[in-house]
Amino acid sequence: MKRADLGVALYLVSAFLMFIINIPNGLLDVLLALNISIAFAIMFGCMFSKEVLDMSYYPTILLFTTIFRIALNVSSTKNILGLGDAGQVVEVFGRFVGGDDIIIGTIVFIILIIIQFLVINKGSERVAEVTARFTLDAMPGKQMAIDADLNTGAITDAEAKRRRDKIQEEASFFGSMDGAVKYVKGDAVMGLLVTVINVVGGIAMGMLRGGMDITTALDHYVILTIGDGLVSQIPSLLISLSTGILVTKGSKDADFGTALIGQLFGVPKVLYMVGAVIMAMGILTPLPDVIFLAMGLVFIVCGRVIAGTIETAKIEAEVDVEEASAEEIRQPENVTSLLQVDPVELEFGYGIIPLADVNQGGDLLDRVVMIRRQIALELGTVVPIIRLRDNIQLNPNQYIIKIKGIQVSEGEILFDHYMAMNPGYVEEEITGIPTFEPSFHLPAIWITEGQRERAESMGYTVVDPPSIIATHLTELIRQYIAELLTRQDVQNLVNNLKESHPSLVEELVPKLLGLGEVQKVLQNLLKEGISIRDLLTIFETLADYAATTRDSDILTEYVRQSLKRAISNKFFPSNETTSVVTLDPKMEQEIMSNVKQTEQGAYLTLDPETTKTLMSSVGNEVKKLENLGKNPIVITSPIVRMYFKRLTEDYFKDLIVVSYNEIDSNVELQSVGMVTA
């Protein structure tokens, strides 16, 4: 057992022993001195803690010290009533602190009780209750602020986690403090009751068993009772004060004393005015003029000294800034910070700023958070931090999207308008500003707020500006997600899987495949919109086939076949027949005969004329499917799929190429054409 644990255990056990056995006066003096020392330690600890969480165990400390102090009260009461003596500490407090006078001691004791019970305890209790309520109410807003900072790149994931943990700890702390201050309040009430009991019991013991008259008994036992009450209430008062300090603490960047003195006496103008008022009181009233004039002069002199100090500090700060600027000019340009490229950036003109400003009711930051969550659920990968920036060089309503520092798309919105799109079956037209939807380049119309309800009732799809930007950003991230998947991202995915399946990961990485080879396979899947969320199946398939081949394209095909249920569910609805196009078997043989194997992998060497004819056929069949309102899907044999996809991806970006082995057995297909050359 650690020494600290043993010390805390002994502290609690000693409290319970004092309830049971009689404590000798000498040992009682030691324990009373220890109680006072702990009270001072708590008070100074609360004063000089930088923030409340530095004293996160304070509610527990409050409970322990209250139990210990109550146990001391019980022990001293037993000695007072049983022996007529409670040790030197109690007697000194009764005679010295109480002025060796029953009336003065009683009044001092009552004043302490009133101060503690009505002033400090009541205020601390109220502040703790309000702080706990406000802390809990503010939690959602603080969480949203952290998410916003995280999505703009202002903080890292680790910093965001630290801040969230801190918010949870603060909520738990103030919730505990709300209940813990009841201990202090109950302790004050108990101290008053114990005092009354000691006085009545002491007089009865002195008269009935000690043979004293009422005056002698009153003098002896009341002095001891007041001493016992004072020696108990002074530590209790210190801890009550500590509670008040802790729940009202506001400074987090400076020591308590420095911040307090700085705020009270840090403004020279205030000290000048105080000095003038105090001196005027000494001159114009019968108050002692020497004291008031001297005190006023002290304030004025202190104000002058502080003013000089502030002026000197200001000059030094200006000099430091000038020297730093000069030093920066003299140094070679530091370009390291300019080399950093953000994976995803959204830049917008000043007219779109209200959409991203939470204080103006904008929810674009929240939508960015939802985009990252949506992509994680849909494709099984984490989208990098999306950095949002305003750019005064853009048009007010314009925005651009960059991937790895290069602009890949742009759009323009009207802040106070809505975009209405005809889904294809609405015949009645609505007036507005013609435009194109930026994500899919569909014709649309900008309409006003007043036209929104009418457009929706007519059947138009009406979208607000933040949704337009969010949809555009989502589609581009889907398009470039394979490019955004880095080796570090793959390592993070490997680490997550390793926690639940360590043997699989150890078998595959790096024994059979390197991290880069795994990255290539995952990028191939993401490039065609296949989710990598089922990483367990992907890794098990790679482990099965990596021993025979390390070609990432071939391994990708094996993985796709293992994920056929997911692929079928994505492209082929289960309750309907899907129209598809097949690839001519002769064309498949032609493609395979033109595949060349090299050390860097396999590639297709089809002659340009055949390629042109083949692409023309693909275009005709795709148009046929689009006229039917179907997705363009081509079915091929497994061995040809990846070469055919690679051949067509530059001509038809949305073409879906699936092999027979990637289709679940319960899928119903209908061929409406054949691609041939």
VENVENPE-V876796 format. One record per residue. BURIAL is 1 if it has 16 or more other ideal C-beta (glycine too) atoms within 10 Angstrom, else 0. Layout:
BURIAL
BURIAL
This chain:
0
0
0
0
0
0
0
0
0
0
0
0
0
1
1
0
0
1
0
0
0
0
1
0
1
0
0
1
1
0
1
1
0
0
1
1
0
1
1
0
0
1
1
0
1
1
1
0
1
0
0
1
0
0
1
0
0
1
1
0
1
1
0
1
1
1
1
1
1
1
1
1
1
1
1
1
1
1
1
1
1
0
0
1
0
1
1
0
1
1
1
0
1
1
1
0
1
1
0
0
0
1
0
0
1
1
0
1
1
0
0
1
1
0
1
1
1
0
0
1
1
0
1
1
1
0
1
1
1
0
1
1
0
0
1
0
0
0
0
0
0
1
0
0
0
1
1
1
1
1
1
1
1
0
1
0
0
0
0
1
0
0
1
1
0
0
1
0
0
1
1
0
1
1
1
1
1
1
0
1
1
0
1
1
1
0
1
1
0
1
1
1
0
1
1
0
0
1
1
0
1
1
1
0
1
1
1
0
0
0
0
1
0
0
0
0
1
1
0
1
1
1
1
1
1
1
1
1
1
1
1
1
1
1
1
1
1
1
1
1
1
1
1
1
1
1
1
0
1
0
0
0
0
0
0
1
0
0
1
0
0
0
0
0
0
0
0
1
0
0
1
1
0
1
1
0
0
1
1
0
0
1
0
0
0
0
0
0
0
0
0
1
1
0
1
1
0
0
1
1
0
1
1
0
0
1
0
0
0
0
0
0
0
0
0
0
0
0
0
0
0
0
0
0
0
0
0
0
0
0
0
0
0
0
0
0
0
0
0
0
0
1
1
1
1
1
1
1
1
0
1
1
1
0
1
1
0
0
0
0
0
1
1
1
1
1
1
1
1
0
1
1
0
1
1
0
0
0
1
1
1
1
1
1
1
1
1
1
0
0
1
0
0
1
0
0
1
1
1
1
1
1
1
0
0
0
0
0
1
0
1
1
1
1
0
0
1
1
1
1
1
1
0
0
0
0
0
0
0
0
0
1
0
0
1
0
1
1
1
0
0
0
0
1
1
1
1
0
0
0
1
1
0
0
1
0
0
1
0
1
0
1
1
1
1
1
0
1
1
1
1
1
1
1
0
1
1
1
0
1
1
1
0
1
1
0
0
0
1
1
0
0
1
1
0
0
1
0
0
0
0
0
0
1
1
0
0
1
1
0
0
1
1
0
0
0
1
1
1
1
1
1
1
1
1
1
1
1
1
1
1
1
1
1
1
0
0
1
1
1
1
1
1
0
1
1
0
0
0
0
1
1
1
1
1
1
1
1
1
1
1
1
1
1
0
1
1
1
0
0
1
1
0
0
0
0
0
1
1
1
1
1
1
0
0
0
1
1
0
1
1
0
0
0
0
0
0
0
0
0
0
0
0
1
0
1
0
0
0
0
1
0
0
1
1
0
1
1
1
0
1
1
0
0
1
0
0
0
0
1
1
1
1
1
1
1
1
0
0
1
1
1
1
1
1
0
1
1
0
0
0
1
0
0
1
1
1
1
1
0
0
1
1
0
0
0
1
0
1
0
0
0
1
0
1
1
1
